[in-house]
Amino acid sequence: MPGEFDFISWLRGQQRRTALVPVPAGDDLAVVRWPVADLLLVGVDQVLDGVHFDSAVHAPRLIGAKVMNRNLSDCAAMACLPAVAVVAAALPAGRSLEYAKELYLGMQEAGRAFDCEIVGGDTGTWAGRLAVSVTILGRSAGVEPVTRAGARPGDGIYVTGPLGGSLHLTGAAEEGLRAGRHMTFTPRVALARDLAARYRVTAMMDLSDGLSRDLGHICAASKVGAVIDAARVPVHGHAIAHGGDALMRALNDGEDYELVLTSPDAISEELATRVGEIRAGGGVVLVREGREEALAPRGWEHSL
Amino acid sequence: MPGEFDFISWLRGQQRRTALVPVPAGDDLAVVRWPVADLLLVGVDQVLDGVHFDSAVHAPRLIGAKVMNRNLSDCAAMACLPAVAVVAAALPAGRSLEYAKELYLGMQEAGRAFDCEIVGGDTGTWAGRLAVSVTILGRSAGVEPVTRAGARPGDGIYVTGPLGGSLHLTGAAEEGLRAGRHMTFTPRVALARDLAARYRVTAMMDLSDGLSRDLGHICAASKVGAVIDAARVPVHGHAIAHGGDALMRALNDGEDYELVLTSPDAISEELATRVGEIRAGGGVVLVREGREEALAPRGWEHSL
């Protein structure tokens, strides 16, 4: 029966020594030569079976890709460059070595698409369900990090793509679509850095909890309010295909992994769509057919 | 019913802005000004219910302390200074906000004992069991990191304290003892840095899987062999109290969180106990009553 140390041996063979990482995983800690001019950005994001994926439906490579991409999307949200990652996986007893490798390869492929190497990890087997967490380290690399706290009255509010329906199966046979976009999105790292380099981006987030809730976070951090123009919100085909109120899906579904950002500049329509404006005060309101209504955060919240 | 965002609000109130951390948790990523002269060391270690602790027995504050201390112990193993940490927790549905806070406070207290702030995290609730992972960032801060790969024939092998019986209840009424030392150990950070500053420490690890297995890792990484003198191995009172072959407990039980290190220097007996010597070849042997026997790694290994 394959053991943890067989897996660790295999992992070591996967890892690359780079200029940034003279001692990769395999020791107690990896050693990284941090670029002296760069701020370091760090955060962690996990995926849990039954919450962020369904191990009965989603292949391990897809699950691995999702957890890494969620972290890369956090880098996009701050306009930083992904640098290195470490991973922790809790594997249900009885899963094969092959399953663990597929999970790892999903993370590795997603990371390498952004030159982000996995430099360390911890794998354990237990009687519990599959849980995977990734910690990502990002570099400022010439672009000042964009927080949530800089939005000012008069700034335009922009989103980088159509929203809604990400969590839902479309009925298409193709695995990626079947799984829903939330499993297969592309983190907006390059776009985020392009935007932050070309325009004054005053606040930015990635849309994981839904525009209504995430824009509320920007308003709270920036101590401002926001007005969304219903007619301008780009609604994804998946939200429409699912039926019901497609606009409400676009505003509330979450797991879009597009960016919401604010700027006093007129951002090119090719890069992002203007959906509203920051104003003084607080809270998020929606203007639909000339009528203003409070937009309560109805996006994703886990209860404790 | 309290939700994730109530917990996040509480967490933000816990966090300190420091010279090292101008933007703490609460944004997509925390921003850290990495000290330019320092190598960065990074790794992740998790604890899983039923494997590393038992949530039916151990209080959440103790569980939080253990996972942070395991990571601080990894810093000790490399002789680096703990800097900042991020945490991911998967909480079983129905656990109270109070439980989550206790878990966090356990991590925070353990970290702050070493000036290591928690700067970010991800908390989720699920139908699964309790899993907590901590990623730690350490600084070289004037001491070259010590890997597992530098042991040379003729080096002495040292351990920093008595071994064995860490996992076992002692029957004492006091909570810490009842839980076993594996829940309540003190990471050897200061001792590790003192040793690495005063002596030529050629290889070092913290003892989590048992001396037989962990010394095997040093031998494999350094391409050397090791001879352990049975009469010199310091056996912990808990190993003796448990009954059976106390020496085998000391060599194999694991979760001691003492350090094993190699050095060509004569290290003061007040700091560490010499238990054997590195030699050419490979593998770990035990010399007991003049007879040499192969010491198979019988320490902790999870099977996949």
Chai-1 contact restraints between the chains, C-beta under 6 A:
chainA,res_idxA,chainB,res_idxB,connection_type,confidence,min_distance_angstrom,max_distance_angstrom,comment,restraint_id
A,M1,B,S303,contact,1.0,0.0,6.0,A-B,restraint_1
A,P2,B,L304,contact,1.0,0.0,6.0,A-B,restraint_2
A,G3,B,E301,contact,1.0,0.0,6.0,A-B,restraint_3
A,G3,B,S303,contact,1.0,0.0,6.0,A-B,restraint_4
A,E4,B,E301,contact,1.0,0.0,6.0,A-B,restraint_5
A,E4,B,H302,contact,1.0,0.0,6.0,A-B,restraint_6
A,V23,B,T147,contact,1.0,0.0,6.0,A-B,restraint_7
A,D27,B,T147,contact,1.0,0.0,6.0,A-B,restraint_8
A,D27,B,R148,contact,1.0,0.0,6.0,A-B,restraint_9
A,D28,B,D74,contact,1.0,0.0,6.0,A-B,restraint_10
A,D28,B,A77,contact,1.0,0.0,6.0,A-B,restraint_11
A,D28,B,M78,contact,1.0,0.0,6.0,A-B,restraint_12
A,L29,B,L41,contact,1.0,0.0,6.0,A-B,restraint_13
A,L29,B,G43,contact,1.0,0.0,6.0,A-B,restraint_14
A,L29,B,D74,contact,1.0,0.0,6.0,A-B,restraint_15
A,L29,B,M78,contact,1.0,0.0,6.0,A-B,restraint_16
A,A30,B,V42,contact,1.0,0.0,6.0,A-B,restraint_17
A,V31,B,L39,contact,1.0,0.0,6.0,A-B,restraint_18
A,V31,B,L41,contact,1.0,0.0,6.0,A-B,restraint_19
A,V31,B,P145,contact,1.0,0.0,6.0,A-B,restraint_20
A,V32,B,L40,contact,1.0,0.0,6.0,A-B,restraint_21
A,W34,B,W34,contact,1.0,0.0,6.0,A-B,restraint_22
A,W34,B,L40,contact,1.0,0.0,6.0,A-B,restraint_23
A,V36,B,V36,contact,1.0,0.0,6.0,A-B,restraint_24
A,L39,B,V31,contact,1.0,0.0,6.0,A-B,restraint_25
A,L40,B,V32,contact,1.0,0.0,6.0,A-B,restraint_26
A,L40,B,W34,contact,1.0,0.0,6.0,A-B,restraint_27
A,L41,B,L29,contact,1.0,0.0,6.0,A-B,restraint_28
A,L41,B,V31,contact,1.0,0.0,6.0,A-B,restraint_29
A,V42,B,L29,contact,1.0,0.0,6.0,A-B,restraint_30
A,V42,B,A30,contact,1.0,0.0,6.0,A-B,restraint_31
A,V42,B,V86,contact,1.0,0.0,6.0,A-B,restraint_32
A,G43,B,L29,contact,1.0,0.0,6.0,A-B,restraint_33
A,G43,B,G120,contact,1.0,0.0,6.0,A-B,restraint_34
A,V44,B,V86,contact,1.0,0.0,6.0,A-B,restraint_35
A,V44,B,A88,contact,1.0,0.0,6.0,A-B,restraint_36
A,V44,B,D122,contact,1.0,0.0,6.0,A-B,restraint_37
A,D45,B,D122,contact,1.0,0.0,6.0,A-B,restraint_38
A,Q46,B,A88,contact,1.0,0.0,6.0,A-B,restraint_39
A,Q46,B,D122,contact,1.0,0.0,6.0,A-B,restraint_40
A,L48,B,A90,contact,1.0,0.0,6.0,A-B,restraint_41
A,L48,B,G124,contact,1.0,0.0,6.0,A-B,restraint_42
A,L48,B,W126,contact,1.0,0.0,6.0,A-B,restraint_43
A,G50,B,W126,contact,1.0,0.0,6.0,A-B,restraint_44
A,G50,B,A127,contact,1.0,0.0,6.0,A-B,restraint_45
A,V51,B,G124,contact,1.0,0.0,6.0,A-B,restraint_46
A,V51,B,W126,contact,1.0,0.0,6.0,A-B,restraint_47
A,D74,B,D28,contact,1.0,0.0,6.0,A-B,restraint_48
A,D74,B,L29,contact,1.0,0.0,6.0,A-B,restraint_49
A,A77,B,D28,contact,1.0,0.0,6.0,A-B,restraint_50
A,M78,B,D28,contact,1.0,0.0,6.0,A-B,restraint_51
A,M78,B,L29,contact,1.0,0.0,6.0,A-B,restraint_52
A,V86,B,V42,contact,1.0,0.0,6.0,A-B,restraint_53
A,V86,B,V44,contact,1.0,0.0,6.0,A-B,restraint_54
A,V86,B,T135,contact,1.0,0.0,6.0,A-B,restraint_55
A,A88,B,V44,contact,1.0,0.0,6.0,A-B,restraint_56
A,A88,B,Q46,contact,1.0,0.0,6.0,A-B,restraint_57
A,A88,B,S133,contact,1.0,0.0,6.0,A-B,restraint_58
A,A90,B,L48,contact,1.0,0.0,6.0,A-B,restraint_59
A,A90,B,A131,contact,1.0,0.0,6.0,A-B,restraint_60
A,L97,B,L304,contact,1.0,0.0,6.0,A-B,restraint_61
A,A100,B,L304,contact,1.0,0.0,6.0,A-B,restraint_62
A,G120,B,G43,contact,1.0,0.0,6.0,A-B,restraint_63
A,D122,B,V44,contact,1.0,0.0,6.0,A-B,restraint_64
A,D122,B,D45,contact,1.0,0.0,6.0,A-B,restraint_65
A,D122,B,Q46,contact,1.0,0.0,6.0,A-B,restraint_66
A,G124,B,L48,contact,1.0,0.0,6.0,A-B,restraint_67
A,G124,B,V51,contact,1.0,0.0,6.0,A-B,restraint_68
A,G124,B,H302,contact,1.0,0.0,6.0,A-B,restraint_69
A,T125,B,H302,contact,1.0,0.0,6.0,A-B,restraint_70
A,T125,B,L304,contact,1.0,0.0,6.0,A-B,restraint_71
A,W126,B,L48,contact,1.0,0.0,6.0,A-B,restraint_72
A,W126,B,G50,contact,1.0,0.0,6.0,A-B,restraint_73
A,W126,B,V51,contact,1.0,0.0,6.0,A-B,restraint_74
A,A127,B,G50,contact,1.0,0.0,6.0,A-B,restraint_75
A,G128,B,G128,contact,1.0,0.0,6.0,A-B,restraint_76
A,G128,B,R129,contact,1.0,0.0,6.0,A-B,restraint_77
A,R129,B,G128,contact,1.0,0.0,6.0,A-B,restraint_78
A,A131,B,A90,contact,1.0,0.0,6.0,A-B,restraint_79
A,A131,B,A131,contact,1.0,0.0,6.0,A-B,restraint_80
A,S133,B,A88,contact,1.0,0.0,6.0,A-B,restraint_81
A,S133,B,S133,contact,1.0,0.0,6.0,A-B,restraint_82
A,T135,B,V86,contact,1.0,0.0,6.0,A-B,restraint_83
A,T135,B,T135,contact,1.0,0.0,6.0,A-B,restraint_84
A,P145,B,V31,contact,1.0,0.0,6.0,A-B,restraint_85
A,T147,B,D27,contact,1.0,0.0,6.0,A-B,restraint_86
A,R148,B,D27,contact,1.0,0.0,6.0,A-B,restraint_87
A,E301,B,G3,contact,1.0,0.0,6.0,A-B,restraint_88
A,E301,B,E4,contact,1.0,0.0,6.0,A-B,restraint_89
A,H302,B,E4,contact,1.0,0.0,6.0,A-B,restraint_90
A,H302,B,G124,contact,1.0,0.0,6.0,A-B,restraint_91
A,H302,B,T125,contact,1.0,0.0,6.0,A-B,restraint_92
A,S303,B,M1,contact,1.0,0.0,6.0,A-B,restraint_93
A,S303,B,G3,contact,1.0,0.0,6.0,A-B,restraint_94
A,L304,B,P2,contact,1.0,0.0,6.0,A-B,restraint_95
A,L304,B,L97,contact,1.0,0.0,6.0,A-B,restraint_96
A,L304,B,A100,contact,1.0,0.0,6.0,A-B,restraint_97
A,L304,B,T125,contact,1.0,0.0,6.0,A-B,restraint_98
